Amino acid sequence: MFEHLYDETEQANVSFVGCISERARYDFSIIFTNHFFGKPLVVCMQTGRSAVISADDLDHVDYLQKMFHITDDKVGEDLSVFLKTRIPVMGYHDQY
């Protein structure tokens, strides 16, 4: 038996972006929704791995590497720089 927690429908903005560096290629969908306190859901379309990420999280390359199973530190840094151009900075009060 499951306890029902939520069932919401909303219109979301989705951005599909691809990037390539000297070491890796990524294809992401970035889903902007109000459901996760305004943080976008970032999905790697190649692996299916996903994470709810804020702009603050992008300063923690080790977090990105863990979420997307990246073992190369340089690839993690490159991904952080790329996502910083796509994920907006939000104030604390905007998130919660």
MISE-772018 format. One record per residue (C-alpha): x, y, z; residue in one letter; residue number from 1. Coordinates in steps of 0.05 Angstrom, whole numbers, plus 5000, padded with zeros to 4 digits. Layout:
@xx=X, yy=Y, zz=Z, resn=A, resi=NUM;
...
! end
This chain:
@xx=5000, yy=5000, zz=5000, resn=M, resi=1;
@xx=5026, yy=5069, zz=4983, resn=F, resi=2;
@xx=5010, yy=5135, zz=5016, resn=E, resi=3;
@xx=4994, yy=5188, zz=4963, resn=H, resi=4;
@xx=5042, yy=5247, zz=4970, resn=L, resi=5;
@xx=5027, yy=5290, zz=4910, resn=Y, resi=6;
@xx=4999, yy=5289, zz=4839, resn=D, resi=7;
@xx=5011, yy=5355, zz=4803, resn=E, resi=8;
@xx=5009, yy=5376, zz=4731, resn=T, resi=9;
@xx=5041, yy=5440, zz=4705, resn=E, resi=10;
@xx=5067, yy=5470, zz=4642, resn=Q, resi=11;
@xx=5143, yy=5466, zz=4642, resn=A, resi=12;
@xx=5195, yy=5499, zz=4598, resn=N, resi=13;
@xx=5245, yy=5449, zz=4570, resn=V, resi=14;
@xx=5311, yy=5466, zz=4538, resn=S, resi=15;
@xx=5350, yy=5415, zz=4498, resn=F, resi=16;
@xx=5424, yy=5430, zz=4495, resn=V, resi=17;
@xx=5485, yy=5393, zz=4471, resn=G, resi=18;
@xx=5558, yy=5408, zz=4485, resn=C, resi=19;
@xx=5624, yy=5378, zz=4466, resn=I, resi=20;
@xx=5693, yy=5388, zz=4496, resn=S, resi=21;
@xx=5760, yy=5358, zz=4479, resn=E, resi=22;
@xx=5742, yy=5299, zz=4524, resn=R, resi=23;
@xx=5667, yy=5288, zz=4523, resn=A, resi=24;
@xx=5600, yy=5301, zz=4491, resn=R, resi=25;
@xx=5535, yy=5311, zz=4528, resn=Y, resi=26;
@xx=5463, yy=5320, zz=4508, resn=D, resi=27;
@xx=5419, yy=5347, zz=4563, resn=F, resi=28;
@xx=5347, yy=5366, zz=4573, resn=S, resi=29;
@xx=5338, yy=5420, zz=4625, resn=I, resi=30;
@xx=5268, yy=5422, zz=4653, resn=I, resi=31;
@xx=5248, yy=5487, zz=4686, resn=F, resi=32;
@xx=5190, yy=5476, zz=4734, resn=T, resi=33;
@xx=5164, yy=5503, zz=4800, resn=N, resi=34;
@xx=5159, yy=5434, zz=4829, resn=H, resi=35;
@xx=5230, yy=5429, zz=4856, resn=F, resi=36;
@xx=5230, yy=5497, zz=4891, resn=F, resi=37;
@xx=5247, yy=5529, zz=4824, resn=G, resi=38;
@xx=5309, yy=5487, zz=4813, resn=K, resi=39;
@xx=5313, yy=5456, zz=4743, resn=P, resi=40;
@xx=5316, yy=5381, zz=4731, resn=L, resi=41;
@xx=5377, yy=5365, zz=4688, resn=V, resi=42;
@xx=5374, yy=5300, zz=4650, resn=V, resi=43;
@xx=5431, yy=5269, zz=4611, resn=C, resi=44;
@xx=5396, yy=5241, zz=4550, resn=M, resi=45;
@xx=5454, yy=5193, zz=4536, resn=Q, resi=46;
@xx=5454, yy=5158, zz=4603, resn=T, resi=47;
@xx=5386, yy=5176, zz=4632, resn=G, resi=48;
@xx=5418, yy=5202, zz=4696, resn=R, resi=49;
@xx=5385, yy=5263, zz=4725, resn=S, resi=50;
@xx=5393, yy=5312, zz=4782, resn=A, resi=51;
@xx=5357, yy=5373, zz=4809, resn=V, resi=52;
@xx=5410, yy=5426, zz=4805, resn=I, resi=53;
@xx=5415, yy=5498, zz=4828, resn=S, resi=54;
@xx=5466, yy=5549, zz=4805, resn=A, resi=55;
@xx=5500, yy=5541, zz=4873, resn=D, resi=56;
@xx=5509, yy=5466, zz=4861, resn=D, resi=57;
@xx=5550, yy=5482, zz=4799, resn=L, resi=58;
@xx=5606, yy=5508, zz=4844, resn=D, resi=59;
@xx=5613, yy=5437, zz=4871, resn=H, resi=60;
@xx=5644, yy=5399, zz=4813, resn=V, resi=61;
@xx=5649, yy=5336, zz=4855, resn=D, resi=62;
@xx=5573, yy=5336, zz=4863, resn=Y, resi=63;
@xx=5563, yy=5341, zz=4788, resn=L, resi=64;
@xx=5613, yy=5285, zz=4777, resn=Q, resi=65;
@xx=5575, yy=5241, zz=4827, resn=K, resi=66;
@xx=5507, yy=5256, zz=4798, resn=M, resi=67;
@xx=5527, yy=5242, zz=4726, resn=F, resi=68;
@xx=5580, yy=5189, zz=4740, resn=H, resi=69;
@xx=5638, yy=5229, zz=4712, resn=I, resi=70;
@xx=5707, yy=5204, zz=4732, resn=T, resi=71;
@xx=5750, yy=5256, zz=4695, resn=D, resi=72;
@xx=5758, yy=5320, zz=4737, resn=D, resi=73;
@xx=5769, yy=5363, zz=4675, resn=K, resi=74;
@xx=5704, yy=5338, zz=4644, resn=V, resi=75;
@xx=5668, yy=5355, zz=4709, resn=G, resi=76;
@xx=5697, yy=5425, zz=4708, resn=E, resi=77;
@xx=5678, yy=5435, zz=4635, resn=D, resi=78;
@xx=5607, yy=5411, zz=4649, resn=L, resi=79;
@xx=5602, yy=5460, zz=4708, resn=S, resi=80;
@xx=5624, yy=5518, zz=4664, resn=V, resi=81;
@xx=5574, yy=5498, zz=4610, resn=F, resi=82;
@xx=5515, yy=5490, zz=4657, resn=L, resi=83;
@xx=5530, yy=5557, zz=4689, resn=K, resi=84;
@xx=5510, yy=5588, zz=4623, resn=T, resi=85;
@xx=5443, yy=5552, zz=4624, resn=R, resi=86;
@xx=5420, yy=5550, zz=4697, resn=I, resi=87;
@xx=5398, yy=5616, zz=4726, resn=P, resi=88;
@xx=5422, yy=5642, zz=4793, resn=V, resi=89;
@xx=5365, yy=5646, zz=4842, resn=M, resi=90;
@xx=5362, yy=5679, zz=4910, resn=G, resi=91;
@xx=5348, yy=5638, zz=4972, resn=Y, resi=92;
@xx=5278, yy=5666, zz=4979, resn=H, resi=93;
@xx=5263, yy=5648, zz=4906, resn=D, resi=94;
@xx=5279, yy=5575, zz=4919, resn=Q, resi=95;
@xx=5241, yy=5565, zz=4984, resn=Y, resi=96;
! end
